[in-house]
């Protein structure tokens, strides 16, 4: 009897863990509560800062990852829409790799042709407040042609939100809200600090990747090389770190 | 049967304590499984009561030699639960093992509370729940130890 109870609890714990793992994966929008502190101190090293520093960012992968791929993008930029599937593939290729994380940064360009970019960034953040950041980001990039020149773009976004099972009224209110604006501004500020001048700009551990290399084969090669170099550096640091934890 | 060779807990009332410990260990197990999964999916954890979950859960202290503390905690709570259940069914040796484990867990929790308060400077409510459950497990064992000491002195 006791072994039966223990076995049942073991199975329940495993099933619970699998359920949690499957139900939650995909949305990595952290709370906006601490995003202001990130915005206030943008430093060039933050992409690879010690774990704990990059709060309030849209991130996929391990928070304690040694290798950070950071993309600055604009929802009305054609190149960004073209690179979007590549970044998605990259993130899924390294999904579960504790050395890898992908951070998406808003960098809406203030140019007349990109009149809806800032608002689009806010819209994905508003979706993020309902746990649907990545889904909305995906929608906006994949359907860029459908809304980018459409005067009824807000209605189109609301349809995406509705299709994603979101509270549409709340979504619309949040787009104009200060919380989403702060989040977007924090990313822009960081982009400026890093000297981002065009989109998409992708950094791997702070090193910019040329646009011509923004394909899955090149990115994987760069990321693999970075993981290998970080892993060898970690080995030499392992001893003092272990002492500090004691 | 082998069960007869096992030293039984002295008073029947004592078995309620392992039972209570089992329930508390279940709470701790659920909490740490949740944290461990969130650690692996790198998802944010809701922090409604206290600020700074992100800071705590992404701190270098969230892992020891590559093992997430939450995962180690889940394993520890499961073992504690198993020992408590076996003890509730009368196996006194398991209760002693439980006591050792609960003491270790409570000690480790105190260390984690210290880290949150003094080193990281932020608290994470799910970590505090875990600290509360492991300290409760220890207190339950302490109570049973005191009761059995009293009864043996009579």
HADDOCK unambig.tbl for C-alpha pairs under 7 A between the chains (distance, minus, plus):
assign (segid A and resid 2 and name CA) (segid B and resid 85 and name CA) 6.01 0.50 0.50
assign (segid A and resid 2 and name CA) (segid B and resid 86 and name CA) 5.87 0.50 0.50
assign (segid A and resid 2 and name CA) (segid B and resid 89 and name CA) 6.90 0.50 0.50
assign (segid A and resid 6 and name CA) (segid B and resid 82 and name CA) 5.58 0.50 0.50
assign (segid A and resid 17 and name CA) (segid B and resid 33 and name CA) 6.24 0.50 0.50
assign (segid A and resid 17 and name CA) (segid B and resid 34 and name CA) 6.95 0.50 0.50
assign (segid A and resid 17 and name CA) (segid B and resid 37 and name CA) 6.32 0.50 0.50
assign (segid A and resid 20 and name CA) (segid B and resid 37 and name CA) 6.78 0.50 0.50
assign (segid A and resid 21 and name CA) (segid B and resid 37 and name CA) 5.91 0.50 0.50
assign (segid A and resid 21 and name CA) (segid B and resid 41 and name CA) 6.82 0.50 0.50
assign (segid A and resid 25 and name CA) (segid B and resid 41 and name CA) 5.97 0.50 0.50
assign (segid A and resid 28 and name CA) (segid B and resid 43 and name CA) 5.11 0.50 0.50
assign (segid A and resid 28 and name CA) (segid B and resid 44 and name CA) 6.51 0.50 0.50
assign (segid A and resid 30 and name CA) (segid B and resid 44 and name CA) 5.28 0.50 0.50
assign (segid A and resid 51 and name CA) (segid B and resid 58 and name CA) 5.31 0.50 0.50
assign (segid A and resid 51 and name CA) (segid B and resid 59 and name CA) 5.37 0.50 0.50
assign (segid A and resid 51 and name CA) (segid B and resid 60 and name CA) 6.21 0.50 0.50
assign (segid A and resid 52 and name CA) (segid B and resid 54 and name CA) 6.72 0.50 0.50
assign (segid A and resid 52 and name CA) (segid B and resid 55 and name CA) 4.85 0.50 0.50
assign (segid A and resid 52 and name CA) (segid B and resid 58 and name CA) 4.67 0.50 0.50
assign (segid A and resid 52 and name CA) (segid B and resid 59 and name CA) 5.01 0.50 0.50
assign (segid A and resid 55 and name CA) (segid B and resid 54 and name CA) 6.82 0.50 0.50
assign (segid A and resid 60 and name CA) (segid B and resid 42 and name CA) 6.95 0.50 0.50
assign (segid A and resid 61 and name CA) (segid B and resid 41 and name CA) 6.64 0.50 0.50
assign (segid A and resid 61 and name CA) (segid B and resid 42 and name CA) 5.75 0.50 0.50
assign (segid A and resid 62 and name CA) (segid B and resid 40 and name CA) 6.71 0.50 0.50
assign (segid A and resid 62 and name CA) (segid B and resid 41 and name CA) 6.91 0.50 0.50
assign (segid A and resid 62 and name CA) (segid B and resid 42 and name CA) 5.03 0.50 0.50
assign (segid A and resid 63 and name CA) (segid B and resid 42 and name CA) 5.57 0.50 0.50
assign (segid A and resid 63 and name CA) (segid B and resid 58 and name CA) 5.98 0.50 0.50
assign (segid A and resid 64 and name CA) (segid B and resid 58 and name CA) 6.23 0.50 0.50
